Amino acid sequence: MNAAILAGGGATRFGGQPKGLEQVGGQRILDRLVAECERAFGAAPLLVANVSDAAGWRPGLRVVPDTRPGLGSLGGIYTAVLEAPAPVVCVAWDMPFVTADLLSALAAGLATYDAFLPESDGRRGVEPLCAAYGPACAAAIAASADAGDLRAIGFHARIKTGRLPLDGVRRLGDPTRLFFNVNTADELTRAEALWHASSP
């Protein structure tokens, strides 16, 4: 089993630098995620990133750009499936509280399904940017992209998809915290508060 950290498609800057390089609790989000991926799977994750200086963010990580540029989040998943290669657990690099236990639970779902996603209270009801994907996803994603459907969940009808129920997620932690993502300065401040609230 492999892991891949998805660093987004463009060179959008957050506070003067890519958002995954921001710190929560005195540690960069990227470094937090690498540690959890290594704890779950015993190896360094793949980093999917499209900016020219990405290789310098964390020496020792293999860095690849999107295999098919212009697909947004779907392109990051597709690249991870091909380059990690699948089976792979993907996680967006702006999610500082993802844990090794969650990653392992998602990986276990691939014993039965082609893709396995955790349920959440988010707008989609699932978290496609914190999910496990098997080899069959490659052809399914390509077919959806060719059809013009770039939704991160648009290819699910072409494969066997399973879900980690919300109750199962809650056994691993508070879903609001686990899937918290940092897109703005305010959210970075909230992430810091969440970290302090849960630290000893």
C-alpha positions as CSV (number, residue, x, y, z in Angstrom):
1,M,0.0,0.0,0.0
2,N,1.2,3.5,-0.9
3,A,0.3,7.0,0.1
4,A,0.2,10.2,-1.9
5,I,-0.1,13.8,-0.7
6,L,-1.9,16.0,-3.2
7,A,-0.5,19.5,-3.2
8,G,-3.0,21.1,-5.5
9,G,-2.8,22.2,-9.1
10,G,-1.3,25.7,-9.3
11,A,1.1,28.1,-7.7
12,T,-1.5,29.7,-5.6
13,R,0.2,31.3,-2.6
14,F,-1.1,31.3,0.9
15,G,0.5,33.8,3.3
16,G,3.5,34.1,1.0
17,Q,4.0,30.4,0.5
18,P,2.1,27.2,-0.5
19,K,-0.4,26.4,2.2
20,G,0.9,23.0,3.1
21,L,4.1,24.6,4.2
22,E,2.2,26.6,6.8
23,Q,2.7,25.5,10.4
24,V,0.2,24.1,12.9
25,G,1.4,23.5,16.4
26,G,4.9,24.4,15.4
27,Q,5.1,21.8,12.5
28,R,4.5,22.2,8.8
29,I,1.3,20.6,7.6
30,L,3.3,18.7,5.0
31,D,5.6,17.3,7.6
32,R,2.7,16.2,9.8
33,L,1.2,14.4,6.8
34,V,4.4,12.7,5.8
35,A,4.8,11.4,9.4
36,E,1.3,10.0,9.5
37,C,1.7,8.3,6.1
38,E,5.0,6.8,7.1
39,R,3.4,5.6,10.4
40,A,0.6,4.0,8.5
41,F,2.5,2.4,5.6
42,G,6.2,2.3,6.6
43,A,7.3,4.3,3.6
44,A,7.5,8.0,2.4
45,P,4.5,9.1,0.4
46,L,4.5,10.4,-3.1
47,L,4.0,14.2,-3.4
48,V,1.8,15.3,-6.4
49,A,2.6,19.0,-7.0
50,N,2.8,21.2,-10.1
51,V,5.0,24.1,-9.0
52,S,8.7,24.2,-10.1
53,D,10.2,24.4,-6.6
54,A,8.2,21.5,-5.1
55,A,11.2,19.2,-5.0
56,G,12.7,21.5,-2.4
57,W,9.8,21.4,-0.1
58,R,10.8,18.2,1.6
59,P,14.0,16.5,0.3
60,G,13.6,12.7,0.0
61,L,10.1,12.7,-1.3
62,R,9.4,11.7,-4.9
63,V,7.6,14.6,-6.5
64,V,5.6,14.3,-9.7
65,P,3.4,16.8,-11.6
66,D,-0.1,16.0,-12.8
67,T,-0.1,13.3,-15.5
68,R,-3.0,15.1,-17.2
69,P,-2.9,18.8,-16.4
70,G,-6.0,20.8,-16.1
71,L,-8.2,18.3,-14.3
72,G,-8.1,19.9,-10.9
73,S,-8.5,17.7,-7.9
74,L,-9.4,14.8,-10.1
75,G,-6.1,15.1,-11.8
76,G,-4.2,14.8,-8.5
77,I,-6.1,11.6,-7.7
78,Y,-5.4,10.2,-11.2
79,T,-1.7,11.0,-11.0
80,A,-1.5,9.3,-7.6
81,V,-3.2,6.2,-8.9
82,L,-0.8,6.0,-11.8
83,E,2.4,7.1,-10.2
84,A,2.3,5.8,-6.6
85,P,1.0,3.4,-8.0
86,A,-2.4,2.2,-6.8
87,P,-3.5,0.9,-4.4
88,V,-2.9,4.2,-2.9
89,V,-4.4,6.4,-0.1
90,C,-4.6,10.0,-1.1
91,V,-4.7,13.0,1.2
92,A,-4.8,16.7,0.4
93,W,-1.9,18.6,1.9
94,D,-4.1,21.2,3.6
95,M,-5.5,18.7,6.1
96,P,-3.3,18.9,9.2
97,F,-5.2,16.5,11.4
98,V,-5.4,13.3,9.3
99,T,-4.1,10.4,11.3
100,A,-2.3,7.1,10.5
101,D,-5.2,5.2,11.9
102,L,-7.6,6.8,9.5
103,L,-5.3,6.2,6.6
104,S,-5.0,2.5,7.5
105,A,-8.7,2.1,7.8
106,L,-9.2,3.6,4.4
107,A,-6.5,1.3,2.9
108,A,-8.3,-1.8,4.4
109,G,-11.4,-0.9,2.5
110,L,-9.6,-1.7,-0.8
111,A,-9.8,-5.4,0.1
112,T,-13.4,-5.2,-1.1
113,Y,-13.8,-2.0,-3.1
114,D,-12.1,-0.2,-6.0
115,A,-12.3,3.1,-4.1
116,F,-13.0,3.6,-0.4
117,L,-14.0,6.9,1.0
118,P,-14.8,8.2,4.5
119,E,-18.2,9.7,5.1
120,S,-18.3,13.3,6.5
121,D,-20.6,16.2,7.2
122,G,-19.1,18.0,4.2
123,R,-21.0,19.1,1.1
124,R,-20.4,15.8,-0.8
125,G,-21.1,13.6,2.2
126,V,-17.7,11.9,1.6
127,E,-14.1,13.1,1.5
128,P,-12.6,12.2,-2.0
129,L,-9.3,14.0,-1.1
130,C,-8.8,11.8,1.9
131,A,-9.6,8.4,0.4
132,A,-8.2,5.1,-0.9
133,Y,-8.1,4.2,-4.6
134,G,-7.3,0.9,-6.3
135,P,-5.9,0.2,-9.8
136,A,-9.3,0.1,-11.5
137,C,-9.7,3.8,-10.8
138,A,-7.2,4.7,-13.5
139,A,-9.4,3.7,-16.4
140,A,-12.5,5.0,-14.7
141,I,-11.0,8.5,-14.1
142,A,-9.7,8.7,-17.6
143,A,-13.1,7.8,-19.0
144,S,-14.8,10.4,-16.9
145,A,-12.3,13.1,-17.8
146,D,-12.7,12.2,-21.5
147,A,-16.4,12.7,-21.1
148,G,-15.8,16.2,-19.5
149,D,-16.8,15.2,-16.0
150,L,-14.1,16.6,-13.7
151,R,-15.8,16.1,-10.4
152,A,-13.6,14.3,-7.9
153,I,-16.4,11.8,-7.4
154,G,-17.7,11.7,-11.0
155,F,-16.0,8.4,-11.9
156,H,-17.5,6.5,-9.0
157,A,-20.4,5.1,-11.1
158,R,-17.8,3.2,-13.2
159,I,-16.3,1.3,-10.3
160,K,-17.2,-0.5,-7.1
161,T,-17.1,2.2,-4.4
162,G,-17.4,1.7,-0.6
163,R,-17.7,4.1,2.4
164,L,-16.3,4.2,5.9
165,P,-19.5,5.1,7.7
166,L,-19.5,8.3,9.8
167,D,-19.8,6.2,13.0
168,G,-16.7,4.4,11.9
169,V,-14.9,7.7,11.3
170,R,-16.0,8.9,14.8
171,R,-14.3,5.9,16.3
172,L,-11.0,7.2,14.9
173,G,-11.6,10.9,15.9
174,D,-13.8,13.9,15.5
175,P,-14.7,14.1,11.8
176,T,-14.8,17.9,12.0
177,R,-11.1,17.8,13.1
178,L,-9.9,14.9,11.0
179,F,-11.1,16.5,7.8
180,F,-10.4,20.1,8.7
181,N,-8.7,21.8,5.8
182,V,-6.8,25.1,5.7
183,N,-7.7,27.3,2.8
184,T,-7.5,30.8,4.4
185,A,-5.7,32.7,7.1
186,D,-8.7,32.4,9.3
187,E,-8.8,28.6,8.9
188,L,-5.1,28.5,9.8
189,T,-5.9,30.3,13.0
190,R,-8.7,27.9,13.7
191,A,-6.4,24.9,13.0
192,E,-3.9,26.3,15.5
193,A,-6.7,26.6,18.1
194,L,-7.9,23.0,17.4
195,W,-4.3,21.8,17.9
196,H,-3.9,23.6,21.2
197,A,-7.3,22.4,22.4
198,S,-6.3,18.8,21.9
199,S,-2.7,18.8,22.9
200,P,-1.7,17.7,26.4
